[in-house]
Amino acid sequence: MKFKEMFYESTKADVLLIQPPILKHVKKRDIDPVQTNYWDKSDKVGSLIGDLPIEPNWGLLYLASSLRLNNITVNLVDFHLYDYVKYKKTDEFVNLAEIERTLKLKKFKMVGISALTRSADRALVIAELCKKINPDCKVILGGIHFSFVVNEVLEKCKAVDAIIKGEGEKAIVSLMNNIDNIAHWHEIEGIAFRDQKGCIHNDNKTNFIENINEIAWPDYSLWPSDVPLIPRVYLSRGCIGDCDYCVVNQLFLCKYRKRDINDVIDEIKMLKEKYSVSELLVGDLCFPADKQGTIEFCKLLIESNMGIKWWCQTKPELLDREILEYMKKAGCVQVAIGIECMDEKVLSLSNSHKYDAGNKESIYDLCKLINDYDIKVQGYFIFGLPGDTIDTSISTIKMLDRLTANGLVNVTHISVMVPYPGTSTMNNHEKYGMEIVNDDYSDFLMNCDLMNAGIPIYKTDTLDNYQIYSLWQLALSTVAKNYEKKSLQGTFMFKELDYFVDSLIVT
C-alpha cells in the first residue's frame, strides 16, 4: 500500500482502523514566536535519530496483526499523516469534507478508532461520519484516552457502540467474531458497550495480557511503503516507575512485563531485511529497567552484526558505565533521560524518579558520562509539576542552560505537565494543590512540539497556568540561545521525510 491508496482509492476490509488528526490547527504565523524561534534553532542543530512527526499509531498496527491472525481483513487510514502532509505542502489542514471523502471510499463492517486526549473530540466526529456512511457498522473506540472516559463517551456519542479498555489485541477479535450477536458482548471482558436497547454496560475491568510474548509483531505492511518509517520496537510493556502524572503506565496497570529477547532480535532482523530499516526507536517506557536483560539484548544485537542505530529513553539512575558500554557497542546513538525537574521535593510529590535531583552535579556528570561514549543526550524536562514554584523552575532552567551551553544535552524535550484522564493528578488533583481551569480535551497539550502547545489547563497553589506557560517559554528561549551558537548538523532524520512530502500532489 502507498500513500495515495490509503486516502484516494477504494478498499474493502472487515475492519477499518483509524487514526484521527492530531495537530492543533493553527497557522505557523499565528504561533507564539518564542516557540517558532526555539524550533527553528532546534532544527538547525539537528538530531541523529528521534521521533518523526508522522509516526504510526503502533497500537492500531498491533490490533491489525491480531485481527489478521484470526482471518479478519484489515485496512488503515491515518488522518494525522494526511493532515501533516497537507499542512507542509499547503499551509492548510485536513477538513471534514476530505475525511468524509476518504471514508466513503472504504468498505467496512467495523471501525476501530484510537485517539490521544487532544484528538479525542475529532475521533467522535469521525465515529459519527462512519455511522452516517455505513449505519450498520459497529464503531469501537480504544487506546489510552478512551480507556479512562468510558461512560462519559458512551453517554455523549451515540455513534460509539463499544470501548475497549486497556490492551485490545484479544478483545477486538472477540468483538468482530460477535459483530452480529451483541448479546454475546456481555461475555467479553474489559469492554463497555451500548446494547440494542441503548443501555450502557461496563464491567469495570481492564484488558491486561500477562504474557506479552503471545502478542504478534505490529503489522508494518499497513503503513504506506512510500512514507518514511522509523520503527518503535518494544522489549517490554509497562514501567518500573509509577509517576502520578503518567497515564501510559496506568493503561498497563503499572505492571512491567518483558518480551523474549530472541523474539525482539527476530523482529529487528525482519525490519532490516524486509523494510531496509537502519534506524529504530526502542519504545520501552524505561529501557534499561532490567539491567541483565538489557545487556543480553545488546550482546545479541552486537552478534547479529546488523549495524542498526537506535535510540531509547530511561531514568537517570539506571545508567552506569557497564551498561553504556554495551549500549554503545550495540549501536545506541541517543539516550533520552527523564531529568524533569531539579528539585527532589517537587519530584517526590508526584512519585517521580529517585535520583538525587538536589545534587545538580550528578545530572551534569551523568550527561558527561553518556557523551564520553559518543552517545547523544536528549533531556526531558517538565514544568508545572505539583509543588513547582518560580524558584524551583528557575533552578531547572539554569541547569538546562548549563547543559545545553556545554553541549552535554544535545536535544531537548521541554514540556508542561498534563493531568490526563486516568492519572492520579487528574483524579485527585486537589491532593496535589491543583485546580482544573479548562476541561476541553483539545487543550490538553504537553507543549513539546510546535503544533501542539498552549496555556496549561490547570493551575497549582504555587503557580497559575500563565506563570507555568511563561516559565516554559523562558526555558525554550534559554535553550534556543544556546542552540544558536552551535555548529549546524542538519536535520538528518527529516531529509527523507521532506523528499517524500515534496514529491506528493495533495488534492
C-alpha positions in Angstrom: 0.0 0.0 0.0 1.1 3.5 -0.8 0.0 7.0 0.5 -2.4 7.6 -2.4 -4.1 4.2 -1.9 -4.7 5.0 1.8 -6.6 8.2 1.0 -7.7 8.2 -2.6 -8.5 4.6 -3.6 -11.4 2.3 -2.8 -10.6 -0.6 -0.4 -12.6 -3.2 1.3 -12.0 -5.0 4.7 -13.8 -6.4 7.7 -12.2 -3.8 10.0 -11.1 -0.2 9.2 -8.7 1.2 11.8 -8.5 4.9 12.0 -6.0 7.5 13.5 -7.7 10.9 13.8 -5.8 14.1 13.1 -3.6 15.2 16.0 -2.1 18.6 15.1 -3.5 21.7 16.6 -4.9 23.5 13.6 -3.2 26.9 13.9 -1.2 28.5 11.2 2.5 28.8 11.9 2.4 32.6 11.5 -0.1 32.6 14.5 2.1 30.6 16.8 3.9 32.2 19.7 7.2 33.5 18.3 9.1 32.1 21.3 8.1 28.6 20.2 8.9 29.2 16.5 12.3 30.6 17.4 13.0 27.6 19.6 12.0 25.0 16.9 13.9 26.9 14.2 17.0 26.8 16.3 16.4 23.1 17.2 16.0 22.1 13.6 19.3 23.8 12.6 21.2 22.0 15.4 19.6 18.7 14.2 19.4 15.2 15.7 20.8 11.9 14.7 17.6 10.0 15.4 14.3 10.6 17.1 10.5 10.8 16.8 9.3 11.5 13.3 6.2 13.8 13.3 4.2 11.2 11.3 4.9 8.1 13.4 2.2 5.4 13.1 -0.2 4.7 15.8 1.5 1.5 17.0 -1.5 0.3 19.0 -3.5 0.1 15.7 -0.8 -1.9 14.0 -0.7 -4.4 16.9 -4.5 -4.7 16.6 -4.2 -5.3 12.9 -1.8 -8.2 13.4 -4.1 -9.8 15.9 -7.1 -9.5 13.6 -5.3 -10.9 10.6 -4.0 -13.9 12.6 -7.7 -14.6 13.1 -8.5 -14.4 9.4 -10.1 -10.9 9.7 -9.3 -8.5 7.0 -8.0 -5.1 8.0 -7.4 -1.6 6.5 -5.8 1.5 8.0 -6.5 5.2 7.4 -4.1 7.6 9.2 -5.6 11.1 9.0 -2.8 12.5 11.1 -0.4 11.5 8.2 -2.7 13.2 5.7 -3.0 16.3 7.9 0.7 16.7 8.3 1.4 16.3 4.6 -1.3 18.7 3.6 -0.1 21.3 6.1 3.5 21.0 5.0 2.5 21.5 1.3 -0.3 24.0 1.5 -0.3 25.6 5.0 -3.8 24.2 5.3 -5.2 21.4 7.4 -7.4 18.4 6.7 -11.1 19.3 6.8 -14.3 17.2 7.4 -15.2 17.1 3.7 -11.8 15.4 3.0 -12.2 13.0 5.9 -15.7 12.1 4.7 -14.5 11.7 1.1 -11.8 9.2 2.2 -14.2 7.2 4.4 -16.7 6.9 1.6 -14.1 5.1 -0.4 -13.7 2.4 2.3 -16.0 -0.6 2.8 -16.1 -1.9 6.4 -18.1 -3.9 8.9 -16.4 -2.5 11.9 -14.4 0.7 12.7 -11.7 0.9 15.3 -10.6 4.4 16.3 -7.7 5.2 18.7 -7.0 8.7 19.8 -4.9 10.8 22.1 -6.6 13.1 24.6 -6.1 16.1 22.4 -7.6 14.4 19.4 -10.5 12.6 21.2 -13.2 15.0 20.1 -12.1 14.6 16.5 -12.4 10.8 17.0 -16.0 11.2 18.0 -16.7 13.3 14.9 -15.2 10.6 12.8 -17.3 8.0 14.6 -20.4 9.9 13.6 -19.2 10.1 10.0 -18.7 6.4 9.9 -22.2 5.7 11.1 -23.6 8.2 8.6 -21.8 6.4 5.7 -22.5 2.9 7.0 -25.3 2.9 9.6 -24.9 -0.9 10.0 -21.2 -0.8 11.0 -20.0 -1.2 14.6 -17.8 1.7 15.9 -15.2 0.7 18.5 -13.0 3.1 20.4 -9.8 2.2 22.3 -6.4 3.4 23.4 -5.2 5.3 26.4 -7.6 8.2 26.5 -10.9 6.3 25.9 -9.9 3.6 28.4 -10.4 6.2 31.2 -13.5 8.1 30.0 -15.8 5.2 29.1 -19.2 6.2 30.5 -18.7 9.9 29.6 -18.1 9.0 25.9 -20.8 6.4 25.6 -23.3 8.8 27.1 -22.1 11.7 24.8 -21.7 10.0 21.5 -24.5 7.6 20.3 -22.4 6.6 17.3 -20.0 4.6 19.5 -21.0 1.0 20.1 -18.2 -0.1 22.4 -15.0 0.9 24.1 -12.1 -1.4 24.7 -10.3 -0.7 28.0 -6.6 -1.4 28.2 -4.8 -3.8 25.9 -7.1 -4.6 23.0 -5.4 -7.3 20.9 -7.8 -10.0 22.2 -10.9 -8.0 22.8 -11.2 -6.6 19.3 -11.1 -10.1 17.8 -13.9 -11.2 20.2 -16.0 -8.2 19.2 -15.5 -8.8 15.5 -16.3 -12.5 15.9 -19.6 -11.5 17.6 -20.4 -8.5 15.4 -23.8 -9.8 14.6 -24.6 -11.0 18.1 -24.3 -8.2 20.6 -25.9 -10.4 23.2 -22.6 -12.2 23.5 -20.7 -8.9 24.2 -21.5 -9.4 27.8 -19.0 -12.3 27.8 -16.1 -10.2 26.6 -14.1 -8.8 29.5 -12.6 -5.3 29.5 -15.2 -3.6 27.3 -18.0 -1.2 27.8 -20.8 -1.1 25.3 -24.3 0.1 24.4 -26.8 -2.8 23.9 -29.6 -2.8 21.3 -32.0 -1.1 23.7 -29.4 1.7 24.3 -28.4 0.7 27.8 -24.7 1.1 28.7 -22.9 -1.9 30.2 -19.4 -1.5 31.8 -17.8 -4.5 33.6 -15.2 -2.1 35.2 -12.4 -4.4 34.2 -9.3 -3.6 32.1 -7.8 -5.8 29.5 -4.4 -7.0 30.6 -2.2 -9.5 28.7 0.1 -11.2 31.2 2.3 -13.0 28.7 3.1 -10.3 26.1 5.0 -12.9 24.0 1.6 -14.0 22.9 1.2 -10.7 21.1 2.2 -10.7 17.4 4.5 -8.0 15.9 2.8 -4.9 14.6 1.6 -5.1 11.1 4.1 -2.9 9.3 2.6 -3.7 5.9 -0.3 -1.3 6.7 2.0 1.7 6.8 2.4 3.2 3.3 5.5 1.8 1.7 6.4 5.2 0.2 6.2 7.0 3.6 9.4 7.1 5.7 9.3 4.9 8.8 11.4 4.7 11.9 10.0 1.7 13.8 9.4 1.7 17.5 10.3 -1.7 18.8 9.3 -2.7 22.3 11.2 -5.1 24.6 8.5 -4.7 27.3 5.2 -3.2 28.3 4.8 -1.2 31.5 7.4 0.6 33.6 9.2 0.0 36.9 8.2 3.5 37.9 4.7 4.8 38.9 4.8 8.6 38.3 1.5 10.1 39.3 1.3 12.2 36.1 2.0 9.2 33.7 -1.1 7.9 32.0 0.6 5.4 29.8 1.7 3.2 32.7 -1.8 3.4 34.1 -3.0 1.7 30.9 -0.7 -1.2 31.7 -1.9 -1.3 35.3 1.6 -0.3 36.4 2.9 -3.8 35.7 6.1 -4.4 34.0 6.3 -7.4 31.5 9.2 -8.5 29.4 9.3 -9.9 25.9 11.6 -12.8 24.9 14.8 -11.1 23.7 15.3 -13.6 20.9 11.9 -12.6 19.5 12.8 -8.9 19.7 16.0 -9.6 17.7 14.0 -11.6 15.1 11.6 -8.6 14.7 14.6 -6.3 14.1 16.1 -8.7 11.6 12.8 -8.8 9.8 12.6 -5.0 9.7 16.1 -4.7 8.2 15.6 -7.5 5.6 12.0 -6.7 4.6 11.8 -2.9 5.1 15.5 -1.9 4.8 15.4 -0.3 8.3 18.7 1.1 9.6 17.4 3.2 12.5 14.8 2.4 15.2 13.5 3.5 18.5 13.4 1.2 21.5 9.9 2.2 22.7 10.1 0.9 26.3 9.0 3.5 28.9 12.2 2.8 30.7 14.6 0.8 28.6 17.3 -0.5 31.0 14.7 -1.4 33.7 16.1 -4.9 33.7 19.9 -4.5 33.6 20.8 -8.1 32.7 18.0 -8.2 30.1 19.4 -5.1 28.6 22.9 -6.5 28.5 21.6 -9.7 26.9 19.8 -7.6 24.2 22.9 -5.6 23.5 25.0 -8.8 23.2 22.6 -10.4 20.7 22.4 -7.2 18.7 26.2 -7.0 18.5 26.4 -10.7 17.5 23.8 -10.1 14.8 26.1 -7.6 13.1 23.1 -5.8 11.6 24.6 -2.3 12.2 21.3 -0.9 13.4 21.4 2.6 15.0 18.9 3.1 17.8 17.5 5.4 20.5 15.9 4.8 23.9 14.5 6.6 26.9 15.3 5.9 30.6 15.5 7.1 34.1 18.8 8.8 35.1 19.6 6.4 38.0 19.6 3.3 35.8 22.6 4.2 33.6 26.2 3.3 34.5 29.5 2.7 32.7 28.9 -1.0 32.2 25.5 -0.7 30.6 26.5 2.4 28.5 29.5 0.5 27.1 27.2 -2.4 26.0 24.7 0.1 24.5 27.3 1.9 22.5 28.7 -1.3 21.0 25.2 -2.4 20.1 24.5 0.7 18.1 22.9 3.1 20.6 23.3 6.7 19.3 21.0 8.6 21.6 19.6 8.3 25.1 16.6 10.3 26.4 16.8 10.8 30.1 13.9 12.0 32.3 15.6 14.8 34.2 12.2 16.5 34.6 13.0 19.0 37.4 16.0 19.9 39.6 14.1 19.8 42.9 13.8 16.5 44.6 10.9 17.6 46.8 8.9 18.5 43.7 9.6 15.1 42.2 8.7 13.3 45.3 5.2 15.0 45.4 4.3 13.2 42.2 6.2 9.9 42.9 8.7 10.5 40.3 12.2 9.1 40.0 14.6 8.5 42.9 17.8 10.1 41.8 19.1 12.9 43.9 17.9 15.9 41.9 19.2 18.2 44.5 22.7 17.1 43.7 22.9 19.1 40.4 26.4 17.7 39.7 25.0 14.2 39.5 22.9 15.1 36.4 25.8 17.1 34.9 28.2 14.2 35.4 25.7 11.7 34.0 25.3 13.7 30.8 29.0 14.0 30.5 29.5 10.2 31.0 26.9 9.5 28.3 28.7 11.9 25.9 32.0 10.2 26.7 30.6 7.1 25.0 29.8 9.3 22.0 26.1 8.9 22.7 23.8 11.9 22.3 21.6 13.0 25.1 18.0 14.1 24.8 16.9 15.8 28.1 13.3 15.6 29.2 12.1 18.5 31.3 8.7 19.2 32.8 7.3 22.5 34.1 4.3 22.9 36.3 4.7 19.8 38.4 2.9 19.8 41.8 4.9 21.9 44.2 6.8 23.7 41.4 7.5 27.3 42.2 9.2 30.2 40.4 12.4 29.4 42.3 12.4 25.6 41.5 11.5 26.3 37.9 14.4 28.8 37.6 16.7 26.2 39.1 15.7 23.8 36.3 16.1 26.4 33.7 19.6 27.2 35.0 20.5 23.6 34.6 19.0 23.5 31.1 21.2 26.5 30.3 24.3 24.9 31.7 23.7 21.5 30.0 22.9 22.9 26.5 25.5 25.6 26.6 28.2 23.0 27.3 26.8 20.5 24.7 26.0 17.8 27.3 22.3 17.8 26.3 22.1 17.8 22.6 18.3 17.6 22.1 15.6 18.9 24.5 12.1 17.8 25.2 10.6 20.6 27.2 7.0 20.2 28.2 4.4 21.1 30.8 2.7 18.5 32.9 -0.8 17.5 31.8 -3.2 15.9 34.2 -4.6 13.3 31.7 -7.8 11.4 32.5 -6.7 8.2 34.3 -3.8 9.8 36.2 -3.7 10.5 39.9 -3.0 14.1 39.1 -6.4 14.3 37.4 -8.5 12.0 39.6 -7.1 13.5 42.8 -6.0 17.0 41.7 -7.0 18.7 44.9 -4.5 16.5 46.7 -1.7 18.0 44.6 -2.8 21.6 45.2 -4.2 21.7 41.6 -7.3 23.3 40.1 -8.5 22.3 36.6 -9.5 25.5 34.8 -10.2 24.1 31.3 -11.7 20.7 30.6 -11.6 21.0 26.8 -9.7 17.9 25.8 -8.3 19.6 22.7 -6.4 21.9 25.0 -4.7 19.0 27.0 -1.3 19.8 25.4 2.1 18.8 26.6 3.7 21.7 24.7 6.5 19.5 23.4 6.1 20.1 19.7 5.3 23.2 17.6 1.8 22.3 16.5 0.5 21.2 19.9 1.1 23.9 22.5 -1.0 26.2 24.6 -1.8 27.6 28.0 -1.9 24.8 30.6 -5.4 23.6 31.6 -4.7 23.8 35.3 -3.1 25.9 38.0 -1.5 25.0 41.2 -1.4 26.5 44.7 2.2 27.8 43.9 1.9 28.7 40.2 -1.1 29.8 38.0 -1.4 28.5 34.4 0.0 31.6 32.9 3.1 31.5 35.1 3.7 27.9 34.1 3.4 28.9 30.5 5.8 31.8 30.9 8.4 29.7 32.7 8.1 27.1 29.9 8.7 29.9 27.4 11.7 31.1 29.3 13.1 27.6 29.1 12.6 27.5 25.4 14.3 30.8 24.8 17.2 29.9 27.0 17.9 26.7 25.0 17.3 28.5 21.7 20.0 31.0 22.6 22.5 28.1 23.2 21.5 26.2 20.0 22.1 29.4 18.0 25.8 29.2 19.0 26.2 25.5 17.9 27.6 24.4 14.6 24.9 23.2 12.2 24.5 19.4 11.9 21.5 19.3 9.6 18.2 17.6 10.3 19.3 14.2 9.0 16.3 12.3 10.3 13.9 14.6 8.3 15.6 14.6 4.9 13.8 11.5 3.6 10.6 12.8 5.0 11.0 16.2 3.3 11.7 14.4 0.0 8.6 12.4 0.3 6.3 15.4 1.1 7.8 17.4 -1.7 7.1 14.6 -4.2 3.4 14.3 -3.4 0.5 16.1 -5.0 -2.3 16.6 -2.4 -5.7 17.3 -3.9 
